[in-house]
Every structure is written in structure tokens, then in C-alpha cells.
Amino acid sequence: MIAIDAMGGDNAPQVVIAGALNAAKDKVPVALFGPHALIKSQLDQLDSTWPSYPITVIDAPEEIGMAENPVLAVRKKTHSSLVQAVQSVKNKQCTGVISAGNSGAFMVAASLILGRSENVERPAILGLLPGLYGHVVGLDLGANTECRPQHLYQFAHVGADYAQQVLGIANPRVGLLANGEEDEKGSVLTKETFSMLKQSDLNFVGNVEPYQIVKNKTDVVVCDGFSGNVLMKTMESVHQLLATYGKSELAKLKNEPGKQDIVSWGEHFLHDIENKFTSKVFGGAVLAGVNGRVIVCHGAANAYDITQAIKQAAARPVERK
């Protein structure tokens, strides 16, 4: 059963509950944490037959807002939907947890309640970045905006382990995000991390720039959370730019005689881009380095994203549009 913070996210609880209901209809048992009456009311509006699906509603009357201080919120609001959802994994009531709410509070709760993995000082957000020949493991994508070299060194090992165990890459190549591929490029942080990784037992391929990530020069890319979050959002923005421009141009051709083959090809092309190069098909990102299956969703996640994240937490295949 997957625990869900029903009150987390820009569009909660409506889209979160809708996404959970869709997952339950696909035979994934879910537990919705939040105000009992509110959640049941939403479920009744969506589908009056919801009790026939594997859905459990657990009362959690408090809510952690997106702008609240993560540490203070987790410590004070122990009956919040976010904290109670994480606690259910600790208690082995649930096997995984997802939230689209306050990501800082989610990370704090997971770290304090579930505990950190051995040799990991800070958990990192791990996601799959788009590449021409397959996805690239990226971390940290936003959990730690300020890092020290040893943190990036630990991220590299966590990312390599994930690439081996989940993606089946025997000896994953590890790259360090920098503003140039030359060894001496980068900030003080990247230069010191470069030296540590070069002396490690990892298959370290050196510094990589964003275009080399897209060309799959590396299987894992390591960076601090600030740089990683900007990298991820830039990639998402480029995809949105191409999709919006492409749809606009195709719309101009739809009513022109003899252009229907071009329009059809263009629509299929955009669909393929959506499937191959957007990370949204996976629903969320893994909070790596904690003792439990924790999936961080984007605050603006819709119902489809939530369903995908639940399947990801349940280790079920996600669908592609």
C-alpha cells in the first residue's frame, strides 16, 4: 500500500485524490492521509463506488503549507498529512510514500522518521533526465541548494548504485556537471569534487556540460541541488517551448490543402518527443539516501502525474501517453 499526502501540492486535495483513485482502479492499494471528512467528500464526488477499490482513508487533521519552515513544521505538526504519511512507512503500514507538498518538509520528515542510508549525510532528489539514447540519472535535483564536496561525492555513489540496481547498467559512467569539460573548469565546489571523484573507484568520466548529458556521454550526472534544479527546469522549459511552437505551426497547416500528411507526421513526432524526452511520465523523483521508498512530486502535479508517481512508488510499470 502506498501512502499519499492528500493535502500536498498546488492543486491539492482535488488532483491528488483523483490521481490516487485512478491508481486504485488500476489495482494499486493506496492510503490517503488528510482530513477524513474532506477526503471522503472528494471521493464521493469523483466516484460513489470508490469503497469498492483498494483505498484507505486515514485522518490527519493538520496541513503543512508550501511556504512553512520545513524543520519547524515537521516538529510541530506531527498530525499533519505529510508527517503521518511518512510515519506509515516507518511503521510498515505502507511500503512507499509520495507527496507534492512542501519538498523541504518532506525531505526533513523522511530523514528524521525513516533515517538516512549508511554513508549518506544528506538525501538527494534523484530523477531521470532526457537523453537521445536513454535517460540519464541526475542528482541532486533540488534537495540541497548548498553542498560540500563530500556531499557530491556521496551523491555520485548513490547515483551509480541506482543506475546499476534499477537501470541495469553494469558499470555506470559518472559525470560532474560543470561549465566546461576540461578538468580545471568549474567552481571551487566542482574542482574539489572532481579531485575526489577522480581518485574514487567509480567509472568517473570527468566534467560534463548539459549538451553532453543529452548526448548520453554519461549515465549519471552529479551536481548541487541549486544547479540540478535549474538544469532540470531548463530541460523541461525547452521541451515545452518545442511542443508549443510545434503545435502552433501545425495548427496553421491543418486547413491547407495537401498538408495533412505533414500535420499527421508532426503530431506523431511531438507525441514521440513527449514519450521519450519528458520526465513527467515517471510522475516524480526519488528521494535517494533515506531508508524507504520516497517519491517527490512537483508542486504543480496533475492527477495523471500523481497516478504515475504512485505506480513508481509501488514499483509498477508507468504508462506512456
One Martini backbone bead per residue (centre of mass of N, CA, C, O) as a GRO file, in nm:
protein
  321
    1MET     BB    1   0.097   0.036   0.021
    2ILE     BB    2   0.037   0.382  -0.057
    3ALA     BB    3   0.131   0.684   0.060
    4ILE     BB    4  -0.072   0.995   0.076
    5ASP     BB    5  -0.050   1.339   0.046
    6ALA     BB    6  -0.345   1.505   0.004
    7MET     BB    7  -0.234   1.818   0.089
    8GLY     BB    8  -0.018   1.814  -0.140
    9GLY     BB    9  -0.008   2.099  -0.331
   10ASP     BB   10  -0.145   2.329  -0.548
   11ASN     BB   11  -0.408   2.107  -0.616
   12ALA     BB   12  -0.500   2.051  -0.344
   13PRO     BB   13  -0.684   1.756  -0.316
   14GLN     BB   14  -0.811   1.685  -0.590
   15VAL     BB   15  -0.574   1.564  -0.772
   16VAL     BB   16  -0.471   1.359  -0.567
   17ILE     BB   17  -0.730   1.193  -0.539
   18ALA     BB   18  -0.765   1.129  -0.838
   19GLY     BB   19  -0.493   0.980  -0.871
   20ALA     BB   20  -0.551   0.763  -0.655
   21LEU     BB   21  -0.805   0.645  -0.783
   22ASN     BB   22  -0.671   0.552  -1.046
   23ALA     BB   23  -0.473   0.357  -0.910
   24ALA     BB   24  -0.687   0.180  -0.769
   25LYS     BB   25  -0.822   0.094  -1.041
   26ASP     BB   26  -0.520  -0.041  -1.097
   27LYS     BB   27  -0.454  -0.210  -0.825
   28VAL     BB   28  -0.343   0.015  -0.618
   29PRO     BB   29  -0.282   0.048  -0.303
   30VAL     BB   30  -0.420   0.315  -0.094
   31ALA     BB   31  -0.332   0.599   0.130
   32LEU     BB   32  -0.515   0.868   0.262
   33PHE     BB   33  -0.389   1.174   0.394
   34GLY     BB   34  -0.631   1.353   0.597
   35PRO     BB   35  -0.920   1.488   0.613
   36HIS     BB   36  -1.168   1.274   0.630
   37ALA     BB   37  -1.422   1.429   0.519
   38LEU     BB   38  -1.289   1.556   0.270
   39ILE     BB   39  -1.198   1.301   0.122
   40LYS     BB   40  -1.477   1.161   0.104
   41SER     BB   41  -1.614   1.386  -0.054
   42GLN     BB   42  -1.431   1.373  -0.302
   43LEU     BB   43  -1.481   1.076  -0.372
   44ASP     BB   44  -1.789   1.095  -0.410
   45GLN     BB   45  -1.768   1.294  -0.653
   46LEU     BB   46  -1.598   1.105  -0.840
   47ASP     BB   47  -1.690   0.809  -0.690
   48SER     BB   48  -1.928   0.619  -0.529
   49THR     BB   49  -1.747   0.335  -0.567
   50TRP     BB   50  -1.471   0.359  -0.406
   51PRO     BB   51  -1.495   0.125  -0.181
   52SER     BB   52  -1.421  -0.105  -0.408
   53TYR     BB   53  -1.144   0.001  -0.365
   54PRO     BB   54  -0.797   0.025  -0.264
   55ILE     BB   55  -0.901   0.242  -0.013
   56THR     BB   56  -0.754   0.448   0.241
   57VAL     BB   57  -0.862   0.650   0.517
   58ILE     BB   58  -0.657   0.890   0.702
   59ASP     BB   59  -0.651   1.086   0.969
   60ALA     BB   60  -0.513   1.431   0.908
   61PRO     BB   61  -0.571   1.752   1.025
   62GLU     BB   62  -0.303   1.856   0.929
   63GLU     BB   63  -0.106   2.121   0.755
   64ILE     BB   64   0.158   2.177   0.522
   65GLY     BB   65   0.287   2.439   0.387
   66MET     BB   66   0.484   2.561   0.131
   67ALA     BB   67   0.610   2.815   0.327
   68GLU     BB   68   0.712   2.651   0.546
   69ASN     BB   69   0.917   2.553   0.782
   70PRO     BB   70   1.034   2.245   0.775
   71VAL     BB   71   1.131   2.180   1.067
   72LEU     BB   72   0.902   2.310   1.230
   73ALA     BB   73   0.663   2.165   1.095
   74VAL     BB   74   0.743   1.871   1.164
   75ARG     BB   75   0.760   1.911   1.479
   76LYS     BB   76   0.463   2.039   1.523
   77LYS     BB   77   0.310   1.859   1.278
   78THR     BB   78   0.243   1.537   1.358
   79HIS     BB   79  -0.073   1.540   1.223
   80SER     BB   80   0.004   1.552   0.945
   81SER     BB   81  -0.011   1.427   0.632
   82LEU     BB   82   0.294   1.407   0.582
   83VAL     BB   83   0.397   1.275   0.847
   84GLN     BB   84   0.196   1.032   0.852
   85ALA     BB   85   0.284   0.908   0.584
   86VAL     BB   86   0.575   0.851   0.667
   87GLN     BB   87   0.514   0.688   0.927
   88SER     BB   88   0.381   0.442   0.776
   89VAL     BB   89   0.656   0.332   0.679
   90LYS     BB   90   0.792   0.291   0.950
   91ASN     BB   91   0.538   0.095   1.043
   92LYS     BB   92   0.462  -0.088   0.782
   93GLN     BB   93   0.185   0.001   0.647
   94CYS     BB   94   0.373   0.108   0.420
   95THR     BB   95   0.598   0.101   0.122
   96GLY     BB   96   0.523   0.405   0.039
   97VAL     BB   97   0.576   0.764  -0.055
   98ILE     BB   98   0.386   1.065  -0.142
   99SER     BB   99   0.456   1.418  -0.252
  100ALA     BB  100   0.353   1.772  -0.351
  101GLY     BB  101   0.468   1.932  -0.136
  102ASN     BB  102   0.681   2.029   0.087
  103SER     BB  103   0.998   1.933   0.014
  104GLY     BB  104   1.151   2.004   0.271
  105ALA     BB  105   0.961   1.858   0.470
  106PHE     BB  106   0.979   1.582   0.336
  107MET     BB  107   1.283   1.544   0.382
  108VAL     BB  108   1.285   1.575   0.687
  109ALA     BB  109   1.086   1.350   0.754
  110ALA     BB  110   1.243   1.120   0.619
  111SER     BB  111   1.506   1.154   0.780
  112LEU     BB  112   1.389   1.137   1.077
  113ILE     BB  113   1.200   0.879   1.048
  114LEU     BB  114   1.372   0.679   0.849
  115GLY     BB  115   1.643   0.761   0.775
  116ARG     BB  116   1.963   0.728   0.675
  117SER     BB  117   2.182   0.611   0.486
  118GLU     BB  118   2.468   0.478   0.457
  119ASN     BB  119   2.698   0.731   0.395
  120VAL     BB  120   2.462   0.964   0.428
  121GLU     BB  121   2.410   1.301   0.496
  122ARG     BB  122   2.230   1.368   0.227
  123PRO     BB  123   1.963   1.378   0.068
  124ALA     BB  124   1.847   1.323  -0.275
  125ILE     BB  125   1.728   1.423  -0.578
  126LEU     BB  126   1.617   1.173  -0.808
  127GLY     BB  127   1.642   1.171  -1.166
  128LEU     BB  128   1.534   1.166  -1.512
  129LEU     BB  129   1.707   1.256  -1.788
  130PRO     BB  130   1.725   1.351  -2.107
  131GLY     BB  131   1.814   1.138  -2.389
  132LEU     BB  132   1.877   1.010  -2.699
  133TYR     BB  133   1.953   0.696  -2.558
  134GLY     BB  134   1.844   0.783  -2.277
  135HIS     BB  135   1.844   0.806  -1.955
  136VAL     BB  136   1.964   1.024  -1.688
  137VAL     BB  137   2.107   1.036  -1.392
  138GLY     BB  138   2.003   1.284  -1.145
  139LEU     BB  139   2.214   1.449  -0.885
  140ASP     BB  140   2.087   1.707  -0.748
  141LEU     BB  141   1.734   1.843  -0.799
  142GLY     BB  142   1.676   2.023  -0.492
  143ALA     BB  143   1.746   1.958  -0.182
  144ASN     BB  144   2.056   2.096  -0.208
  145THR     BB  145   2.179   2.415  -0.255
  146GLU     BB  146   2.408   2.343  -0.043
  147CYS     BB  147   2.744   2.213  -0.084
  148ARG     BB  148   2.981   1.967  -0.042
  149PRO     BB  149   3.202   1.754  -0.174
  150GLN     BB  150   3.104   1.499  -0.008
  151HIS     BB  151   2.816   1.508  -0.116
  152LEU     BB  152   2.876   1.458  -0.418
  153TYR     BB  153   3.024   1.195  -0.369
  154GLN     BB  154   2.774   1.049  -0.255
  155PHE     BB  155   2.588   1.091  -0.496
  156ALA     BB  156   2.755   0.923  -0.693
  157HIS     BB  157   2.709   0.650  -0.549
  158VAL     BB  158   2.401   0.652  -0.551
  159GLY     BB  159   2.367   0.679  -0.861
  160ALA     BB  160   2.525   0.423  -0.938
  161ASP     BB  161   2.346   0.222  -0.785
  162TYR     BB  162   2.085   0.290  -0.937
  163ALA     BB  163   2.187   0.220  -1.224
  164GLN     BB  164   2.238  -0.077  -1.154
  165GLN     BB  165   1.966  -0.175  -1.004
  166VAL     BB  166   1.744  -0.033  -1.202
  167LEU     BB  167   1.889  -0.007  -1.506
  168GLY     BB  168   2.130  -0.224  -1.555
  169ILE     BB  169   2.420  -0.093  -1.518
  170ALA     BB  170   2.721  -0.220  -1.463
  171ASN     BB  171   2.924   0.055  -1.539
  172PRO     BB  172   2.864   0.350  -1.460
  173ARG     BB  173   2.880   0.665  -1.571
  174VAL     BB  174   3.039   0.955  -1.418
  175GLY     BB  175   2.936   1.294  -1.391
  176LEU     BB  176   3.024   1.650  -1.375
  177LEU     BB  177   2.880   1.940  -1.343
  178ALA     BB  178   2.977   2.198  -1.581
  179ASN     BB  179   3.128   2.478  -1.777
  180GLY     BB  180   3.319   2.235  -1.863
  181GLU     BB  181   3.528   1.955  -1.964
  182GLU     BB  182   3.757   2.051  -1.828
  183ASP     BB  183   3.928   1.988  -1.540
  184GLU     BB  184   3.951   2.313  -1.447
  185LYS     BB  185   3.662   2.351  -1.432
  186GLY     BB  186   3.481   2.561  -1.225
  187SER     BB  187   3.430   2.556  -0.908
  188VAL     BB  188   3.534   2.484  -0.605
  189LEU     BB  189   3.341   2.249  -0.574
  190THR     BB  190   3.404   2.097  -0.844
  191LYS     BB  191   3.711   2.071  -0.811
  192GLU     BB  192   3.706   1.903  -0.548
  193THR     BB  193   3.522   1.679  -0.654
  194PHE     BB  194   3.692   1.588  -0.890
  195SER     BB  195   3.928   1.482  -0.719
  196MET     BB  196   3.764   1.267  -0.564
  197LEU     BB  197   3.651   1.108  -0.815
  198LYS     BB  198   3.925   1.038  -0.948
  199GLN     BB  199   4.002   0.854  -0.677
  200SER     BB  200   3.788   0.667  -0.725
  201ASP     BB  201   3.594   0.360  -0.812
  202LEU     BB  202   3.463   0.505  -1.026
  203ASN     BB  203   3.327   0.579  -1.353
  204PHE     BB  204   3.493   0.853  -1.426
  205VAL     BB  205   3.443   1.117  -1.694
  206GLY     BB  206   3.399   1.393  -1.575
  207ASN     BB  207   3.313   1.666  -1.712
  208VAL     BB  208   2.981   1.809  -1.785
  209GLU     BB  209   2.757   1.917  -2.014
  210PRO     BB  210   2.439   1.939  -2.114
  211TYR     BB  211   2.486   1.825  -2.408
  212GLN     BB  212   2.621   1.556  -2.295
  213ILE     BB  213   2.374   1.448  -2.162
  214VAL     BB  214   2.193   1.429  -2.417
  215LYS     BB  215   2.435   1.239  -2.553
  216ASN     BB  216   2.526   1.021  -2.337
  217LYS     BB  217   2.817   1.041  -2.187
  218THR     BB  218   2.639   0.971  -1.935
  219ASP     BB  219   2.459   0.805  -1.663
  220VAL     BB  220   2.568   1.016  -1.446
  221VAL     BB  221   2.476   1.323  -1.275
  222VAL     BB  222   2.649   1.565  -1.073
  223CYS     BB  223   2.510   1.797  -0.819
  224ASP     BB  224   2.378   2.054  -0.697
  225GLY     BB  225   2.055   2.156  -0.626
  226PHE     BB  226   2.057   2.419  -0.782
  227SER     BB  227   2.172   2.325  -1.056
  228GLY     BB  228   1.977   2.084  -1.096
  229ASN     BB  229   1.712   2.245  -1.102
  230VAL     BB  230   1.784   2.424  -1.342
  231LEU     BB  231   1.838   2.200  -1.542
  232MET     BB  232   1.560   2.063  -1.535
  233LYS     BB  233   1.387   2.322  -1.602
  234THR     BB  234   1.522   2.378  -1.872
  235MET     BB  235   1.444   2.116  -2.011
  236GLU     BB  236   1.139   2.156  -1.976
  237SER     BB  237   1.126   2.428  -2.133
  238VAL     BB  238   1.225   2.326  -2.405
  239HIS     BB  239   0.999   2.128  -2.447
  240GLN     BB  240   0.767   2.338  -2.432
  241LEU     BB  241   0.864   2.511  -2.666
  242LEU     BB  242   0.853   2.294  -2.889
  243ALA     BB  243   0.558   2.210  -2.849
  244THR     BB  244   0.425   2.488  -2.890
  245TYR     BB  245   0.545   2.553  -3.167
  246GLY     BB  246   0.454   2.298  -3.316
  247LYS     BB  247   0.145   2.334  -3.273
  248SER     BB  248   0.125   2.610  -3.407
  249GLU     BB  249   0.225   2.523  -3.693
  250LEU     BB  250   0.015   2.295  -3.740
  251ALA     BB  251  -0.239   2.474  -3.723
  252LYS     BB  252  -0.174   2.628  -3.995
  253LEU     BB  253  -0.195   2.346  -4.178
  254LYS     BB  254  -0.477   2.201  -4.143
  255ASN     BB  255  -0.636   2.384  -4.386
  256GLU     BB  256  -0.432   2.289  -4.596
  257PRO     BB  257  -0.382   2.170  -4.888
  258GLY     BB  258  -0.171   1.885  -4.877
  259LYS     BB  259  -0.087   1.886  -4.536
  260GLN     BB  260  -0.177   1.624  -4.373
  261ASP     BB  261   0.086   1.459  -4.360
  262ILE     BB  262   0.248   1.664  -4.199
  263VAL     BB  263   0.061   1.682  -3.956
  264SER     BB  264   0.072   1.383  -3.877
  265TRP     BB  265   0.377   1.369  -3.837
  266GLY     BB  266   0.397   1.596  -3.625
  267GLU     BB  267   0.218   1.465  -3.406
  268HIS     BB  268   0.395   1.212  -3.373
  269PHE     BB  269   0.654   1.360  -3.297
  270LEU     BB  270   0.548   1.499  -3.038
  271HIS     BB  271   0.470   1.235  -2.898
  272ASP     BB  272   0.757   1.117  -2.889
  273ILE     BB  273   0.883   1.339  -2.720
  274GLU     BB  274   0.707   1.301  -2.473
  275ASN     BB  275   0.801   1.002  -2.421
  276LYS     BB  276   1.130   1.038  -2.433
  277PHE     BB  277   1.193   1.354  -2.291
  278THR     BB  278   0.998   1.332  -2.052
  279SER     BB  279   0.972   1.295  -1.693
  280LYS     BB  280   0.652   1.278  -1.638
  281VAL     BB  281   0.608   0.965  -1.675
  282PHE     BB  282   0.722   0.919  -1.363
  283GLY     BB  283   0.590   1.168  -1.173
  284GLY     BB  284   0.878   1.152  -1.011
  285ALA     BB  285   1.117   1.169  -0.750
  286VAL     BB  286   1.379   1.043  -0.580
  287LEU     BB  287   1.465   0.998  -0.241
  288ALA     BB  288   1.787   0.970  -0.184
  289GLY     BB  289   1.916   0.828   0.128
  290VAL     BB  290   1.674   0.664   0.243
  291ASN     BB  291   1.470   0.435   0.446
  292GLY     BB  292   1.285   0.442   0.167
  293ARG     BB  293   1.005   0.495  -0.042
  294VAL     BB  294   1.048   0.816  -0.201
  295ILE     BB  295   0.824   1.054  -0.365
  296VAL     BB  296   0.872   1.349  -0.552
  297CYS     BB  297   0.653   1.599  -0.637
  298HIS     BB  298   0.525   1.834  -0.810
  299GLY     BB  299   0.334   2.099  -0.719
  300ALA     BB  300   0.187   2.094  -1.027
  301ALA     BB  301   0.055   1.838  -1.020
  302ASN     BB  302  -0.143   1.609  -1.165
  303ALA     BB  303  -0.328   1.330  -1.175
  304TYR     BB  304  -0.138   1.175  -1.363
  305ASP     BB  305   0.122   1.219  -1.198
  306ILE     BB  306   0.022   1.080  -0.941
  307THR     BB  307  -0.025   0.802  -1.061
  308GLN     BB  308   0.269   0.758  -1.154
  309ALA     BB  309   0.398   0.786  -0.871
  310ILE     BB  310   0.255   0.548  -0.743
  311LYS     BB  311   0.368   0.334  -0.935
  312GLN     BB  312   0.660   0.393  -0.867
  313ALA     BB  313   0.635   0.324  -0.560
  314ALA     BB  314   0.518   0.025  -0.648
  315ALA     BB  315   0.684  -0.088  -0.890
  316ARG     BB  316   0.529   0.002  -1.146
  317PRO     BB  317   0.445   0.042  -1.453
  318VAL     BB  318   0.450   0.304  -1.658
  319GLU     BB  319   0.278   0.505  -1.863
  320ARG     BB  320   0.229   0.610  -2.202
  321LYS     BB  321   0.078   0.848  -2.407
   0.00000   0.00000   0.00000
